[in-house]
Amino acid sequence: MVYTVKMVGILLITHAPLGNAFMATAAHMYAGPLERVEAIDVMADQDPFEVNVLAMEAIARLDDGAGVLVMTDMMGGTPSNCCHMLTAVGHVEVIAGVNLPMLLRALTYRENDLETVVEKAISGAKTGAVKMDHC
C-alpha cells in the first residue's frame, strides 16, 4: 500500500523578481527542487485581474487537500492587493512580509496543518530579523 504525505502548498506572490529568487535560494539551501512551491513575480504594469487568475490556477495545482500558504512581500503593494480575494477560495491563508527565514520555516513545517505552518512561518520571520552586533 502506498501512502502519500499531504503537505501545505506554498505560493509566493511578489514584486518581480523576488519570488523566483526566494525559490531559487531555498532550492539551493535544500539541495534540490522544491515540491509544491510556485512563485508569481508581478511586473510593474501587470493587470491585477491577470495576477488573480494566475494565483487561482496555481492554488488549484498546489493544493493536495492540506491547503495553500500564500506569501507576499509587503502589505499594500500590488502583489498583496491581489491576494485579498484568495482566502475566499477555501483552505488558503495569506501572510504579507515574506523573508527568507519565513519561507524556510514554512518549508520545514509544511507537513503539519495549515494553521501550524502559518504560525511557524510568522515565527521564523520575526526571529530571523535581528540586529547583528560587531563580532
C-alpha positions in Angstrom: 0.0 0.0 0.0 1.4 3.4 -0.9 0.8 6.3 1.4 1.4 9.9 0.3 2.1 12.6 2.8 0.0 15.6 2.3 1.8 18.9 2.6 0.8 22.6 2.5 1.5 24.1 -0.9 3.3 27.4 -0.9 2.7 30.2 -3.4 4.9 33.4 -3.4 3.2 36.4 -5.0 5.8 39.2 -5.0 7.2 42.1 -7.0 9.4 40.7 -9.8 11.9 39.0 -9.4 11.7 38.4 -5.7 9.5 35.3 -5.6 11.6 33.3 -8.0 14.8 34.5 -6.3 13.4 33.2 -3.0 12.5 29.9 -4.6 16.0 29.5 -6.2 17.7 30.3 -2.8 15.5 27.8 -0.9 16.2 25.1 -3.6 19.9 25.8 -3.2 19.7 25.5 0.6 17.6 22.3 0.4 19.9 21.0 -2.3 17.2 20.3 -4.8 14.0 21.3 -6.4 11.1 22.3 -4.2 7.9 20.3 -4.3 4.5 22.1 -4.3 6.1 25.6 -4.4 5.4 28.2 -7.0 6.1 31.9 -7.5 4.3 34.6 -9.3 6.5 37.6 -9.9 4.3 40.6 -10.6 5.5 43.1 -13.1 5.1 46.8 -12.6 2.3 47.2 -15.2 0.7 43.8 -14.8 -3.1 43.7 -14.7 -4.2 42.7 -11.1 -7.0 40.6 -12.7 -4.4 38.6 -14.6 -2.4 38.1 -11.3 -5.6 36.8 -9.6 -6.3 34.3 -12.4 -2.6 33.1 -12.3 -2.9 32.8 -8.5 -6.2 30.8 -8.6 -4.6 28.4 -11.2 -1.5 28.0 -9.0 -3.6 27.3 -5.9 -5.5 24.6 -7.7 -2.2 22.9 -8.7 -0.6 23.3 -5.3 -3.5 22.2 -3.0 -3.4 18.4 -2.3 -6.0 18.8 0.4 -3.7 20.3 3.0 -4.2 23.9 1.9 -2.0 26.6 0.5 0.0 29.3 2.2 0.3 32.4 0.0 3.2 34.7 1.0 3.5 38.2 -0.4 6.3 40.7 0.0 4.6 43.8 1.5 1.2 44.9 2.6 -0.4 47.5 0.4 1.6 46.7 -2.8 0.0 45.3 -5.9 1.0 41.7 -5.2 -0.6 41.8 -1.7 -3.7 43.7 -3.1 -4.2 40.8 -5.5 -4.2 38.3 -2.5 -7.3 39.7 -0.7 -9.8 37.5 -2.6 -7.7 34.3 -2.4 -8.7 33.4 1.1 -12.3 33.1 -0.1 -11.2 30.1 -2.2 -11.2 27.8 0.7 -8.2 26.3 2.5 -5.9 29.3 1.8 -4.0 31.6 4.2 -2.1 34.7 3.2 0.9 36.3 5.0 2.5 39.6 4.0 6.1 40.5 4.7 7.8 37.3 3.3 11.5 37.0 4.1 13.9 34.0 3.7 13.6 32.8 7.3 9.8 32.8 6.9 9.9 30.8 3.7 12.4 28.2 5.1 10.3 27.8 8.3 7.2 27.2 6.2 9.0 24.7 4.0 10.3 22.9 7.1 6.9 22.5 8.9 4.5 22.1 5.9 3.6 18.5 6.7 1.7 19.9 9.6 -1.8 21.6 9.3 -2.1 24.9 7.6 -2.6 26.8 10.9 0.6 25.5 12.3 2.5 26.3 9.1 1.3 29.9 9.3 2.4 30.2 13.0 5.8 28.7 12.3 6.3 30.9 9.2 5.5 34.1 11.1 7.7 33.0 14.0 10.6 32.4 11.5 10.1 35.9 10.1 10.2 37.5 13.5 13.2 35.6 14.9 15.1 35.8 11.6 15.2 39.6 11.7 17.9 40.6 14.3 20.4 43.4 14.8 23.9 42.0 14.5 26.4 43.4 16.8 30.1 43.7 15.9 31.8 40.3 16.1 
